Amino acid sequence: MDIVRYCQAKGDERFGCAQAGCEECQRVLIVEHEDLVWAVVKRQHLGLAEYGDVMQEGRIGCWQAVQYYEPSRGLRFSTLAWRLIRFRIRSAIAWASKDEGFLVTEAGKWPEEQIVEDWQVRELRVALEQGMANLSEQQRQVVKLHVNWDGVRPQTFAEIGKLWGFSRQRVH
């Protein structure tokens, strides 16, 4: 007759116990954080991925977080878990969507992230142009050469100084 033993570890002790291989602690921690998995899943567009498959991938991410978490570092478990769960979920969605050809954009971003990033770049460029209107022509040229304006390779202040015959400090 098998005797079922229940682990007596509590709180942060459970993470150490789970990392040592205690299946009971692992199970308890994953069940306790099921709501975190669900919270990540509900924020994702599942595409062609099945809900059950995505939830299982999220649980795997939670299990990975249990394995890597170190309470002594001062971070909350949910901080690490959120990232690992989201990574596993996005990988599952991407894998399910792979055959449809809309996995990610060419820049390696998810489509909605790419749209936001493009908007942010446009807004930043407008703000920079407005700010540069108050600069002298020479100052505008330094900024353009230093920050990859119009697709030109960004140059260091030393390179710009060499080009114009100034010291790096003067260009800066």
C-alpha positions as CSV (number, residue, x, y, z in Angstrom):
1,M,0.0,0.0,0.0
2,D,1.5,3.3,-1.1
3,I,1.6,6.1,1.4
4,V,1.1,9.6,-0.1
5,R,3.3,12.1,1.5
6,Y,2.4,15.8,1.4
7,C,5.2,18.3,1.5
8,Q,5.2,20.6,4.5
9,A,7.0,23.5,2.7
10,K,5.3,26.8,2.8
11,G,5.8,30.2,1.2
12,D,9.1,30.8,-0.5
13,E,10.4,27.5,0.8
14,R,8.1,25.9,-1.8
15,F,10.2,27.3,-4.6
16,G,13.4,25.7,-3.3
17,C,11.6,22.4,-2.6
18,A,10.1,22.5,-6.2
19,Q,13.5,23.2,-7.7
20,A,14.9,20.2,-5.7
21,G,12.3,18.0,-7.5
22,C,9.3,17.9,-5.2
23,E,6.4,17.2,-7.6
24,E,3.9,18.2,-4.9
25,C,5.4,21.7,-4.5
26,Q,5.6,22.1,-8.3
27,R,2.0,21.1,-8.7
28,V,0.8,23.4,-5.9
29,L,2.8,26.4,-7.3
30,I,1.5,25.9,-10.8
31,V,-2.1,25.6,-9.6
32,E,-1.7,28.7,-7.4
33,H,-0.6,30.7,-10.4
34,E,-3.2,29.4,-12.9
35,D,-4.9,32.8,-12.9
36,L,-1.6,34.4,-14.1
37,V,-1.5,32.0,-17.0
38,W,-5.1,32.8,-17.8
39,A,-4.4,36.6,-17.6
40,V,-1.6,36.3,-20.1
41,V,-3.7,34.1,-22.5
42,K,-6.7,36.4,-22.5
43,R,-4.5,39.3,-23.7
44,Q,-3.3,37.4,-26.8
45,H,-4.9,37.0,-30.1
46,L,-4.9,33.2,-30.5
47,G,-5.1,33.1,-34.3
48,L,-5.2,29.5,-35.4
49,A,-4.0,28.1,-32.0
50,E,-6.3,26.1,-29.9
51,Y,-7.2,27.6,-26.4
52,G,-6.3,24.4,-24.6
53,D,-2.9,24.1,-26.3
54,V,-2.1,27.7,-25.5
55,M,-3.1,27.3,-21.9
56,Q,-0.9,24.2,-21.6
57,E,2.0,26.2,-23.1
58,G,1.3,28.9,-20.5
59,R,1.5,26.3,-17.7
60,I,4.8,25.1,-19.1
61,G,6.0,28.7,-18.9
62,C,4.8,28.9,-15.3
63,W,6.7,25.6,-14.5
64,Q,9.8,27.1,-16.1
65,A,9.4,30.2,-13.9
66,V,9.1,28.0,-10.8
67,Q,12.4,26.3,-11.8
68,Y,14.3,29.6,-12.3
69,Y,12.8,31.8,-9.5
70,E,15.1,32.9,-6.8
71,P,13.2,34.6,-3.9
72,S,16.5,36.0,-2.5
73,R,16.9,38.4,-5.5
74,G,14.0,40.5,-4.3
75,L,11.7,40.2,-7.4
76,R,8.2,39.0,-7.3
77,F,7.5,35.6,-8.8
78,S,4.9,37.0,-11.1
79,T,7.4,39.3,-12.8
80,L,9.5,36.4,-14.0
81,A,6.5,34.1,-14.6
82,W,4.7,36.7,-16.8
83,R,7.6,36.9,-19.2
84,L,8.1,33.2,-19.5
85,I,4.4,32.4,-19.8
86,R,4.0,35.1,-22.5
87,F,7.0,33.7,-24.4
88,R,5.7,30.2,-24.4
89,I,2.2,31.4,-25.4
90,R,3.5,33.5,-28.3
91,S,5.6,30.6,-29.5
92,A,2.6,28.3,-29.5
93,I,0.5,30.9,-31.4
94,A,3.4,31.4,-33.9
95,W,3.8,27.7,-34.4
96,A,0.1,27.2,-35.1
97,S,0.0,30.2,-37.5
98,K,3.2,29.2,-39.2
99,D,1.5,27.5,-42.1
100,E,-0.7,30.5,-42.8
101,G,2.3,32.8,-43.5
102,F,1.4,35.5,-41.0
103,L,3.8,34.4,-38.3
104,V,5.6,37.7,-37.7
105,T,6.5,40.8,-39.7
106,E,9.8,41.0,-41.5
107,A,11.3,42.9,-38.6
108,G,10.6,40.0,-36.3
109,K,7.8,41.7,-34.5
110,W,4.2,40.7,-34.0
111,P,2.0,42.7,-36.4
112,E,0.4,44.9,-33.7
113,E,3.8,45.6,-32.2
114,Q,5.1,46.7,-35.6
115,I,2.2,49.1,-36.1
116,V,2.8,50.7,-32.7
117,E,6.5,50.9,-33.3
118,D,6.1,52.5,-36.8
119,W,3.7,55.1,-35.2
120,Q,6.2,55.8,-32.5
121,V,9.0,56.3,-35.0
122,R,6.9,58.7,-37.0
123,E,6.0,60.7,-33.9
124,L,9.6,60.8,-32.8
125,R,10.7,62.0,-36.2
126,V,8.2,64.8,-36.2
127,A,9.3,65.9,-32.7
128,L,12.9,65.8,-33.7
129,E,12.3,67.9,-36.8
130,Q,10.5,70.5,-34.7
131,G,13.3,70.6,-32.2
132,M,16.0,70.8,-34.8
133,A,14.3,73.9,-36.4
134,N,15.9,75.9,-33.5
135,L,19.4,74.6,-34.2
136,S,22.0,76.1,-36.5
137,E,22.8,74.3,-39.8
138,Q,26.0,72.9,-38.4
139,Q,24.2,71.6,-35.3
140,R,21.5,70.0,-37.5
141,Q,24.2,68.2,-39.5
142,V,25.8,66.8,-36.4
143,V,22.5,65.5,-35.2
144,K,21.7,63.9,-38.6
145,L,25.1,62.3,-38.8
146,H,25.0,61.0,-35.2
147,V,21.5,59.5,-35.1
148,N,21.1,57.6,-38.4
149,W,19.0,60.3,-40.1
150,D,17.8,59.4,-43.6
151,G,19.4,55.9,-43.5
152,V,23.0,57.2,-43.1
153,R,25.2,55.0,-40.9
154,P,25.4,56.7,-37.5
155,Q,28.7,58.2,-36.8
156,T,30.5,58.8,-33.6
157,F,31.4,62.4,-32.5
158,A,35.1,61.5,-33.2
159,E,34.2,60.5,-36.8
160,I,32.2,63.7,-37.3
161,G,35.1,65.7,-35.9
162,K,37.6,64.1,-38.2
163,L,35.3,64.8,-41.1
164,W,35.1,68.5,-40.3
165,G,38.5,69.0,-38.7
166,F,37.2,69.4,-35.1
167,S,37.9,67.5,-31.9
168,R,35.4,65.0,-30.6
169,Q,34.7,67.3,-27.7
170,R,33.9,70.3,-29.9
171,V,31.5,68.3,-32.0
172,H,29.9,66.9,-28.8
